[in-house]
């Protein structure tokens, strides 16, 4: 509309200029005073129109800048809208993936616990020399619990059984973990495995190392102060030093 008015005013301005020229050409035939009066009126009108035209041009310039800014904002909003739609789809896919992952994690945990329990019970009778605890298991409640079964009742290893029984249960659990995680790497490394064990348990453990350890381990590394478990084993080394003399450690093969 403003542009239309601009064209209209420009046409009118041209008409006035043309009229002015016609008046100037016919000065001799027309009353000079009347022409001067008409010229002043037309000049004033021309100035008024020019002022309106300039104002319209300025408004058009301002509105054009606003329009360009609005177009830019619209393009940005459309871009954001597409990004939001894409992100919502990705978020939905991620939620589905998390749900599937949780289900898979639960299934893997159940299968892993089942495997660990099978492995523990396959070696439990060899590790534990007494018959009062006939089974052992790892169970999941609010947390993981290691339990042993006595007389049909499952008892928690933590805080209920003796230190030696706890040591044997933890040893069985570690061996089972090793076999479950890396079944082809059959190394067993034990640091003070006879801690808290009584003499009978130590002797049984020594016999296990000599006779049955190959069932679940190809190489065994043991660090211990208990010399009795070294009987019947190969590659036994003794490390000793005199601390009071600050001597270096001496290694001798037994």
N, C-alpha and C positions, 0 to 999 in steps of 0.2 A: 504494500500500500504506500509506504514511504517512497519507494523507488518510482511508483506511478505518479505520485505528487511531484517528485523531482522532475520528471519528464514534462509534466504539465507546466510547472513553473518555468522551466527552461524554454519551452515553446512560447509562453507568454512574454518572457523576457526578450526573445527574438522579435516577437511582434511589436513590442514597445520600441525596440531599437529601430525597427523598420519604420514604425510610425514617426519616430523622432527624425529620421532621415527625410521622410516625406514632408514633415512640417518645415524642416530646414530648407528644403528645396522650394517651398512655396511661400517663403517669407515675404516676398514682394507683393504677393496677392492677398495676404492675410494681415489682419491687424497684429502688429508686433506685440502690443501689450497683452492681447488675448493669448497669443502664442506663448509669450513668456509665462503667463499664468498657467496655461495648460502644460507647458514644459516643466514648470516647478512641481505641478501635481503629479505628472507622469514620472518625474525623477524621484519624487518622494515615494511613489508607489513602487517604482523599480527598486529602490533601496530596501523597501519593506519586503518585497518578494525575494531579493537577494539574501537578506538576513534570514528569512524563513528557509530558503533553499540551503544556506550554509548550516542552519540548525538541523535540517533534515539529513544533510550529508553526515554531520557529526553523530546524530542518533543512529544512522545506518552503520557507521563505523563501529560504534559501541555495541550495537546489537549483533553485528557480524562477529566481533570478538567473543561475545557471550555465547553465540551459536557454536563457534569453533570449540570453546571450552566445554560446552555441553556435549558436543559430539565426542570429544576426547574422553570425557567422563563416561559416556555411554559405552564406548569401546572398552574402557577399563572394566566397567561393571560386567559387560558381557564376557570378558576374559576371566574375571573372578568367578562368574557364574559357572563357566565351563570347568574351571579348576575345582570349584566346590563339588560339582557333579562327579568329576573324576575322583576326587579325594573320598567322597562318600562311597563310591563303588569300591575303591581300594580298601577303605575302612571295613566295609561289609565283607570283602574277600578276606581281609586280615582276621576279622572276628571268626569267620568260618574256619580259617587255618588254625587259629588258637584253639577253637573247640575240638577240631580233629587232633591237634597236637596233644591236648590234655587227655583225650581218649587213648591215643597211642601211648602216651607216657604212662597212663594208668595200666594199660595192658602190658607194656614192657616191664613195669615195676612188678606186676603180679607174676609174669613169667620169670623174671630174674629171681624174685624171692622163692618161687617154686624150685628153680634150678639150684639155688644155694641150699635150700633145705634138703633136697635129694643128695647133693654132694656131702653135706655135713653128716647126714645119717649114714651114708655109705662108709665113712671113715670113723664114725663116733665109737663104734664098738672096738676098733683098734686103738684109738687114742685113750679112751677112758677105761681104766682097769676094773671098775666096780660095776655092780648091777643095779644100784639104786636109781640111777637116771638112765632110762632105756632109750629115750629119744631126745632130740634137740631140734629147735626150730627158730627161725627169724620171722616175726610177725609185725604187721603194720597196724597201729591204732592211731593215736594222735602223733606218735613218733615210732621209730623202729625199736622193737624190743627183742632181746635174745632170751629165749626161755628153754628150760629143761623139764622133762616130764618124769614125775615120780608118783607111782601109785595112781595113775590116771589123772593126776593134777599137774597142770603146767605152772611152773614157778619161774619168776623173773630171775635172771642171773644177777642183775644189779641189786646188791644190798641184801640178798636172801641166802644164797649159797655161800660156801666157804671160798677162801682165796684161791686154793688149789683147783677147786671145781670151776671157779670163774676163769682161771688161767687156761684150763683145758678147753672150756667152751669157746673162749676167745681165739684160741689156737685153731680149733676146728672151723670157726667162722672165717678166719683169715685165709686158711687153706682153701675153703670153699669159694671165697671171693676171688682168689687168685685163679682157680680153675675155671670159674664162671666168666671172668673178664678176659683172660688170656689163656685159653686151653692149650695152645701150642707152645707156650713158653713155660716149661715145667721146672722152674727154679723156685726153691723155697729158702728164704733167708730168715733165720730166727735169732733174736737177741735175747738171751737169758730165758729160754723157753721153760725152764724148770722152776722158775720163781714161784714160790708158794706151794710147790708140790711136795707131797710126803714121799717117803722112801719107796713105797710100793708103786706110786705113780711114776717116780723117776725111773725105776727099773723097767716098768712097762713101756715107758717112752723110749728108753734106750733100746729095748728089744724091737720096738716099732721102727726105729731108725735103722737098725741092723737088718731086719727081716722083711718089713712090709712097706717101707717108705717109697719103693719104686712103683707102687700102685698109683701114686699121685704126684711124684716128683722124680726128675731125672738127676738133678744136682741139688744138694742141700748145703747151705752155708750156715754154720752155727757159731754163735759167740756165747760162751758160757764159762762160769767158774766151777761148774759141776763136772769133775773128771770122769765120773762113772758113765756118762752118756757117750764118751769117746771110745768105749770098748767095742771092737768089731768094725770101727769105721776106718776108712782110708784117709790119707792126707790130713792128719791131725797135727796141728802146730801149737806150741806153747809160747806165750808171750809173757815175759817177766822183766822187771826192772827194780832197782833199789832206789826208791824215791829219796831216801835220806841222803844218798850220795849224788843225787841228780844225774844218775846214769841214763844212757839211752836204752830203749827197749831192745831186749835180745829175743830173737826168734829161733826156736829149735823145733825140729820135726820129731814127733814121738813115734 
